[in-house]
Amino acid sequence: MPLALLSIGVAHADTDDDAYLNALSGHNIQSIGGPGDLIDAGHQVCGFLSPSVSPAMVTNYVLRASVNGGRFFTTFGSAHNPLTNSQAGVLVTSAIGTYCPNSPGAEHWRAPFSE
């Protein structure tokens, strides 16, 4: 019986991960670490978000990780370009909407967190 519950949890996680990755893909948001790194980043967003750390602050962090560290990027032709502020916002709102829509931080900021 516990094994069946574990399987259901994994299927739900895969569905959430797929929805999140599809939202990012729709905006040409990629990571040097691949899809797994984007999923990790989504969970990191939820870890940062709190009543004292706004979605805008987390978006700024993602943008800096793209511009200064090259972790996140968008492509134009074969070139890797930093994310725009709008794309960083998509990563953050998609992560919150997918992974932590009812967290204390999300409830405090009450923004529509979905893609």
LINQUI-V917492 format. One line per field, one symbol per residue. ss: DSSP state (A for helix, B for strand, O for the rest). burial: + if it has 24 or more other C-alpha atoms within 12 Angstrom, else -. Layout:
BEGIN
ss = ???
burial = ???
END
This chain:
BEGIN
ss = OAAAAAAAAAAAAAAAAAAAAAAAAOOOOBBOOOAAAAAAAAAAAAAAOBOOBOAAAAAAAAAAAAAOOOOBBBBBOOBBBOOOAAAAAAAAAAAAAAAOOOOAAAAAAOOOOOO
burial = ---------------++-+++++++--++++------++-+++-++++++---+++-++++++--+----++++------+++++-+++++++++++++++-+-++------+-+
END
